[in-house]
């Protein structure tokens, strides 16, 4: 069964996916310049699960 691609938004939603369903994630896009302990944790968990993390500006995020 093939899952359709979808987007999730927000730190908490991304963290929940990383903690409970990391195989559902292909890539994580973060807004350039975003910082914080939760962002560091997202990066760490993404690396642990071999999920790429990219940076983009807010304009590109709103296009999604």
C-alpha positions as CSV (number, residue, x, y, z in Angstrom):
1,X,0.0,0.0,0.0
2,X,1.4,3.4,-1.0
3,X,0.8,6.4,1.3
4,X,0.1,9.7,-0.4
5,X,2.5,12.5,0.4
6,X,1.3,15.0,2.9
7,X,2.6,17.9,5.0
8,X,2.5,18.4,8.7
9,X,3.2,21.8,10.3
10,X,4.4,22.9,13.7
11,X,7.1,21.8,16.1
12,X,4.8,19.7,18.2
13,X,3.3,17.8,15.3
14,X,6.7,17.1,13.8
15,X,8.0,16.0,17.2
16,X,5.1,13.6,17.7
17,X,5.8,12.0,14.3
18,X,9.5,11.7,15.1
19,X,8.7,10.0,18.4
20,X,5.9,7.7,17.3
21,X,6.0,7.3,13.5
22,X,9.4,8.3,12.2
23,X,9.0,6.1,9.1
24,X,6.2,8.3,7.9
25,X,8.6,11.2,7.5
26,X,10.7,11.7,4.4
27,X,12.1,15.1,5.0
28,X,11.8,18.0,7.5
29,X,11.9,21.6,6.4
30,X,12.7,24.2,9.0
31,X,12.5,28.0,8.6
32,X,15.9,29.6,8.3
33,X,17.1,31.1,11.6
34,X,14.8,29.1,13.8
35,X,16.4,28.1,17.1
36,X,15.5,26.5,20.4
37,X,15.9,23.4,22.5
38,X,12.9,21.7,20.7
39,X,14.5,22.4,17.3
40,X,17.7,20.9,18.5
41,X,15.8,17.8,19.6
42,X,14.0,17.6,16.2
43,X,17.4,17.7,14.5
44,X,18.8,15.0,16.8
45,X,15.8,12.7,16.3
46,X,15.8,13.2,12.5
47,X,19.5,12.3,12.3
48,X,18.9,9.2,14.5
49,X,16.2,8.1,12.0
50,X,18.1,9.1,8.9
51,X,15.6,11.8,7.9
52,X,17.0,14.8,6.0
53,X,16.5,18.2,7.4
54,X,16.5,21.3,5.1
55,X,16.3,25.0,5.7
56,X,14.1,27.3,3.8
57,X,12.7,30.8,4.1
58,X,9.2,31.6,5.3
59,X,7.9,32.4,1.8
60,X,8.7,28.8,0.6
61,X,7.0,27.3,3.7
62,X,3.8,29.2,3.1
63,X,3.8,28.0,-0.5
64,X,3.5,24.4,0.7
